[in-house]
Amino acid sequence: MKKLAVKCGAIAAALLVAGQLWAHHGAGIYDRAQSVTVTGAVTQFEFVNPHVLIYIATMDADGREVEWSGELTSPNRLARSMNGVKWHKDLLAPGDIVTLIGNPARNGAPALLLNRVLDGDGNVLTGTGR
């Protein structure tokens, strides 16, 4: 009976960890059927694991400032990008104008799973198209 309890406990722990890993890498919090484009000035750029984050300040329809966050893949993957732009920790600085295009958070928060990032001149930093 004791061996069965140990086995059940081990299985339960494995399922719990697997669920947490799946939740972390899942994009369930984002609405993959929608796309939002926002342009603004970079307020913060985090070139850190596990995901690169870009924060920008924009204005909403009522003229109030809103800070949007955009989530990308890992810094390693971006640094080894094949689209010509080699990402690094100093690629973006506060005040730089960028356009973020991605899937919005389902709960209405100003957050995006980024599909594309454009610099102030419209050049693609990551993603496809212009």
trRosetta pair geometry for C-beta under 8 A, 3 or more apart (Angstrom, degrees):
i j d omega theta_ij theta_ji phi_ij phi_ji
1 4 5.7 -54 -154 33 35 114
1 5 6.6 36 150 -19 66 104
2 5 5.7 -54 -152 34 34 113
2 6 6.5 35 151 -19 66 105
3 6 5.7 -53 -149 36 33 112
3 7 6.3 33 153 -18 66 106
4 7 5.7 -54 -146 37 31 111
4 8 6.2 31 155 -18 65 107
5 8 5.8 -53 -145 38 30 111
5 9 6.3 32 154 -20 63 107
6 9 5.7 -56 -149 37 29 113
6 10 6.4 29 153 -19 64 106
7 10 5.7 -55 -148 36 31 111
7 11 6.4 30 154 -17 65 106
8 11 5.8 -54 -147 37 31 111
8 12 6.2 32 154 -20 65 107
9 12 5.7 -54 -146 37 30 112
9 13 6.3 30 155 -18 64 106
10 13 5.8 -54 -148 36 30 111
10 14 6.4 31 154 -19 64 106
11 14 5.7 -55 -148 36 31 112
11 15 6.4 29 155 -17 65 106
12 15 5.9 -56 -148 37 30 110
12 16 6.3 33 153 -22 64 107
13 16 5.6 -54 -148 34 31 114
13 17 6.4 28 156 -15 65 106
14 17 6.0 -56 -148 39 30 108
14 18 6.2 30 154 -19 65 109
15 18 5.6 -54 -142 39 31 112
15 19 6.2 35 156 -23 64 106
16 19 5.8 -55 -151 33 27 112
16 20 6.6 24 154 -16 62 106
17 20 5.8 -56 -150 36 32 110
17 21 6.4 31 153 -18 66 106
18 21 5.8 -55 -149 37 32 111
18 22 6.3 31 154 -18 66 106
19 22 5.8 -55 -146 37 30 110
19 23 6.3 31 155 -19 65 107
20 23 5.7 -53 -145 36 31 112
20 24 6.4 35 154 -23 64 104
21 24 5.7 -53 -150 32 31 113
21 25 6.5 5 162 3 65 109
22 25 6.4 -72 -146 50 28 93
22 26 5.7 38 156 -38 67 111
23 26 5.6 -49 -135 25 27 117
23 28 7.5 -58 -140 30 64 129
24 50 7.9 32 167 76 120 160
26 29 8.0 108 107 -5 89 75
27 30 4.9 -47 172 43 90 112
27 32 6.3 81 114 -66 127 112
27 103 7.2 59 170 77 125 147
27 113 5.5 45 -147 -109 115 168
28 106 7.9 -39 150 -9 58 140
29 105 5.8 -21 149 -141 93 82
29 106 5.9 -133 -175 17 45 103
29 107 7.3 -33 -165 -5 90 101
30 102 7.7 -57 -156 150 140 100
30 103 4.2 84 164 113 119 114
30 104 6.7 157 -150 88 79 25
30 105 6.0 -61 -100 -99 62 41
30 106 6.6 -172 -125 -30 10 83
30 111 7.9 -111 -93 111 93 94
30 112 7.5 74 -127 -158 123 38
30 113 4.1 -39 -82 -6 170 124
31 34 4.4 23 110 25 118 110
31 103 5.7 -162 73 -178 53 97
31 104 5.6 -5 39 68 106 77
31 105 7.5 54 -3 131 87 11
31 106 5.1 126 -51 -87 90 74
32 103 5.2 -19 -102 -126 42 154
32 113 7.8 -31 -90 62 74 139
34 103 6.2 109 74 -143 70 71
34 104 5.6 -39 100 27 124 101
35 101 6.4 13 -178 -179 106 88
35 102 6.9 -153 -143 129 72 9
35 103 6.5 -51 -97 -85 55 55
35 115 7.1 -46 -128 22 109 143
36 101 7.4 -175 88 -144 43 49
36 102 6.7 -24 56 69 80 55
36 103 7.5 97 15 -142 88 14
36 104 4.6 65 -8 -56 134 107
36 112 6.2 -130 66 -99 110 118
37 99 6.3 1 -171 -178 95 105
37 100 7.3 166 -150 85 48 49
37 101 4.8 -8 -102 -102 82 84
38 56 6.7 162 120 80 112 130
38 58 5.2 -84 -175 -55 111 162
38 68 5.1 92 94 -1 161 170
38 99 7.2 170 88 -152 37 60
38 100 5.3 -9 61 57 87 96
38 110 8.0 64 -65 -164 169 101
38 112 7.5 -161 20 -32 116 143
39 56 7.7 -97 173 151 23 152
39 58 6.8 114 76 -109 41 115
39 97 6.8 24 178 -177 95 94
39 98 7.1 -159 -142 101 64 36
39 99 4.4 -25 -94 -98 88 81
39 100 7.7 175 -83 17 39 65
40 56 3.8 132 78 155 108 111
40 57 5.0 -158 168 78 130 42
40 58 3.7 -109 -64 -71 135 76
40 59 7.9 157 -102 -4 114 60
40 68 6.9 133 29 29 139 111
40 97 7.1 -137 132 -138 17 69
40 98 7.4 -20 64 59 52 67
41 56 6.2 150 72 -156 30 83
41 57 5.3 -15 59 49 88 96
41 94 7.5 45 155 -178 98 58
41 95 5.5 -22 -167 -137 115 29
41 96 6.9 135 -153 68 64 32
41 97 5.8 -42 -93 -89 61 63
42 45 5.8 2 -174 -50 131 103
42 54 6.5 -71 -123 -165 99 93
42 55 7.0 93 -160 77 61 58
42 56 5.6 -50 -94 -98 40 79
42 92 5.0 177 -108 167 165 113
42 93 6.6 126 82 91 137 27
42 94 5.6 -132 103 -114 88 33
42 95 6.5 -32 57 35 84 27
42 96 4.6 14 12 56 123 87
42 97 7.7 -133 -11 -73 80 16
42 98 6.0 55 -56 6 96 116
43 55 4.7 -63 63 111 97 103
43 56 6.3 152 1 -121 87 22
43 57 5.1 90 -50 -32 119 96
43 67 6.1 -51 27 -130 154 113
43 94 6.0 30 -144 -127 27 93
44 53 7.5 -3 112 112 101 101
44 54 7.7 165 89 -158 61 35
44 55 4.1 24 50 41 93 123
44 94 7.1 13 -71 -85 38 95
45 52 8.0 -6 -175 -175 76 95
45 53 7.6 173 -153 91 36 61
45 54 5.8 2 -113 -114 74 70
45 55 7.5 -136 -64 28 42 74
45 89 7.8 141 117 -168 109 54
45 91 7.4 -149 173 67 152 79
45 92 4.2 161 -92 83 153 108
45 93 7.1 -75 11 -85 137 22
45 94 7.7 -141 -3 -55 96 59
46 52 6.6 172 92 -156 67 51
46 53 4.2 13 50 53 113 98
46 54 7.8 -146 29 -67 70 35
46 55 8.0 54 -6 -10 97 99
47 52 5.5 2 -118 -122 51 101
47 75 5.1 90 178 -111 78 124
47 78 8.0 -117 -140 73 95 139
47 87 7.0 -178 -128 154 120 105
47 88 6.9 35 -159 158 165 29
47 89 4.1 -149 57 -105 143 64
47 91 7.4 114 -76 21 136 103
48 52 7.2 135 38 -102 45 52
48 53 7.7 -21 44 16 91 95
48 75 6.6 28 -70 -34 4 132
49 74 6.0 13 -116 -142 77 97
49 75 6.3 -87 -63 15 65 106
49 76 7.9 23 -86 -13 102 99
50 74 6.0 -57 -177 -98 56 93
51 71 5.1 13 149 -165 140 96
51 72 6.1 160 -176 70 86 50
51 73 6.6 -97 -129 -165 78 12
51 74 6.5 -72 -95 -82 44 48
52 71 7.6 137 78 -160 52 47
52 72 4.2 -19 66 61 101 113
52 73 7.0 13 19 68 100 42
52 74 7.2 107 -21 -170 86 15
52 75 5.5 117 -66 -76 103 70
52 78 5.9 0 -16 -7 151 153
52 87 7.2 -42 -95 164 165 150
53 69 6.0 -19 -167 -167 105 103
53 70 7.0 148 -157 76 54 51
53 71 5.9 -19 -102 -101 75 63
53 72 7.4 -160 -74 20 29 81
54 69 7.2 148 79 -159 47 52
54 70 4.5 -13 60 57 97 105
54 72 7.2 55 -8 -17 102 111
54 92 6.5 20 -122 75 108 168
54 98 6.8 -65 174 84 143 155
54 100 6.5 -178 90 -88 128 127
54 114 7.4 51 32 -56 117 151
54 117 6.9 110 3 -118 164 136
55 67 5.7 7 -176 -179 104 106
55 68 7.1 166 -152 85 54 46
55 69 5.2 -23 -98 -101 78 73
55 70 7.7 -172 -76 18 33 72
56 67 7.1 167 83 -151 34 61
56 68 5.3 -12 59 58 86 95
56 70 7.4 21 2 -5 104 111
56 98 6.2 -130 -86 61 138 98
56 100 6.4 -171 12 -12 138 125
57 65 5.5 -14 -168 -165 103 110
57 66 7.5 147 -155 75 54 38
57 67 5.6 -32 -96 -96 64 72
58 65 7.3 142 78 -153 32 59
58 66 5.4 -29 70 65 83 88
58 67 7.8 145 21 -100 71 24
58 68 5.9 19 10 -7 120 114
59 63 5.7 -16 -172 -140 119 36
59 64 6.8 140 -153 68 69 28
59 65 6.1 -46 -97 -94 62 49
59 66 7.1 119 -134 15 13 86
60 63 7.2 -53 68 17 66 17
60 64 5.1 -8 37 59 108 83
60 65 7.9 160 -1 -124 83 2
60 66 4.9 77 -46 -23 99 128
66 110 5.3 171 164 -85 114 163
67 110 6.6 137 89 94 44 139
68 100 6.5 -166 118 55 133 145
68 110 4.4 -105 -102 160 67 106
68 111 7.0 172 -163 -84 67 31
68 112 6.6 25 175 -5 112 106
69 110 6.9 107 13 111 69 78
69 111 4.8 -9 63 -116 96 80
69 112 7.2 -174 94 28 51 69
70 100 4.3 -136 -70 -147 149 141
70 102 6.1 136 -138 12 101 147
70 111 7.6 169 -81 -162 34 54
70 112 4.6 -15 -111 67 78 104
70 113 7.9 135 -158 -117 65 7
70 114 4.4 61 179 -60 109 117
70 117 7.2 136 127 -89 154 108
71 111 7.2 27 -14 -179 104 97
71 112 7.0 -171 21 92 72 54
71 113 5.6 -33 65 -114 103 54
71 114 6.2 -174 69 2 41 91
72 78 6.4 44 137 -67 136 133
72 114 5.1 -32 -80 56 74 127
72 117 7.4 -35 -81 -29 128 132
72 126 6.7 57 -135 87 133 159
73 77 4.5 -51 124 72 128 140
73 78 6.2 159 73 -45 95 89
74 77 4.7 94 61 6 86 101
74 78 7.1 -158 94 -2 46 87
75 78 5.7 -62 -148 43 34 108
75 79 5.9 35 156 -24 71 108
75 87 6.9 -137 -152 111 66 120
75 89 7.9 11 -144 -70 136 76
76 79 5.8 -55 -143 35 27 111
76 80 6.5 5 161 -1 62 111
77 80 6.3 -71 -149 48 27 97
77 81 7.3 66 145 -70 59 72
78 81 5.5 -5 -163 -44 41 112
78 87 3.6 -15 141 37 108 148
78 126 6.4 -48 -129 -89 99 143
79 86 6.1 34 -161 -173 54 79
79 87 5.2 -95 -76 69 51 80
79 88 6.4 77 -112 -78 97 63
80 86 7.9 26 -86 -131 19 84
81 84 7.6 -51 115 38 104 32
81 85 6.0 -11 87 74 142 69
81 86 6.4 -171 45 -103 95 43
81 87 6.2 79 -6 -5 126 96
81 126 6.5 -104 -121 -108 150 95
83 124 6.7 -80 159 114 139 114
83 126 6.7 145 46 -118 146 49
85 91 7.7 80 172 -141 108 135
85 124 7.6 -147 -10 110 135 66
85 125 5.2 -131 128 -152 172 56
85 126 6.7 -111 70 -60 129 68
87 91 5.3 -56 -145 -34 63 157
87 125 7.5 83 -86 170 97 100
87 126 7.3 2 -58 -59 126 123
88 91 5.4 132 54 -42 62 93
90 93 7.0 9 -166 -65 67 97
91 125 7.3 118 163 -156 132 129
92 96 5.2 -133 -154 55 77 149
92 98 6.7 -18 -125 -46 129 141
93 96 5.3 106 56 -26 64 112
96 119 7.4 -59 174 -148 113 84
96 120 6.6 -130 -177 -33 72 115
97 119 7.6 82 87 174 69 55
97 120 3.7 80 73 -98 102 106
98 117 6.0 -11 -177 -171 122 93
98 118 6.5 153 -164 79 68 53
98 119 6.1 -46 -108 -121 77 36
98 120 6.8 -67 -72 -54 42 65
98 125 7.5 -32 -137 4 116 143
99 116 8.0 -8 107 114 93 95
99 117 7.2 156 80 -158 57 45
99 118 4.2 -1 52 54 105 107
99 122 7.7 19 14 -108 135 54
100 112 5.7 145 145 59 121 152
100 114 5.8 -81 -161 -110 94 108
100 116 7.9 151 -161 87 37 59
100 117 6.0 -9 -107 -109 62 77
101 112 7.8 -171 137 178 13 150
101 114 7.0 85 70 -151 48 72
101 115 5.5 -64 109 63 87 94
101 116 4.2 -1 58 60 116 99
101 117 7.5 -158 25 -72 77 35
101 118 7.5 48 -9 -7 109 100
101 127 7.0 134 65 172 110 175
102 112 3.6 112 74 169 121 112
102 113 5.1 -167 173 80 122 43
102 114 4.1 -88 -69 -106 139 34
102 115 4.8 159 -104 1 66 77
102 116 7.3 -171 -61 31 73 59
103 112 6.4 135 62 -158 39 72
103 113 4.5 -12 55 52 100 100
103 115 7.0 86 -20 -33 80 109
104 108 7.9 18 155 -115 120 28
104 111 7.2 108 -159 76 57 54
104 112 6.0 -39 -95 -98 47 73
105 108 6.7 -61 92 36 97 16
105 109 4.3 -16 73 55 154 90
105 110 7.6 -14 21 30 120 6
105 111 4.2 52 -38 63 124 100
105 112 7.5 -98 -28 -70 75 33
114 117 6.0 14 -177 -53 138 94
114 126 7.5 64 131 89 122 117
114 127 7.3 -106 152 -60 89 124
115 127 5.3 85 139 -124 57 126
116 124 6.6 -62 -160 -136 101 96
116 126 6.8 -170 -139 95 41 61
116 127 2.9 -145 -102 101 68 166
116 128 6.7 -92 -92 42 113 43
116 129 6.7 -50 -106 62 153 92
117 124 7.5 103 76 -162 53 55
117 125 4.4 -48 98 61 101 112
117 126 5.0 34 34 43 102 88
117 127 6.3 138 13 0 56 116
118 122 5.4 -14 -179 -145 129 35
118 123 6.4 144 -158 68 75 34
118 124 6.0 -43 -101 -96 74 44
118 125 6.6 172 -110 3 18 88
118 130 7.4 84 -106 -158 128 57
119 122 7.2 -46 68 23 66 17
119 123 4.8 -3 36 56 109 92
119 125 5.7 106 -43 -49 86 110
122 130 6.2 44 164 -173 100 102
124 127 6.0 -124 -159 68 109 80
124 128 7.3 17 -149 -137 153 13
124 129 7.1 139 -87 79 136 36
124 130 6.2 -102 -48 -98 105 62
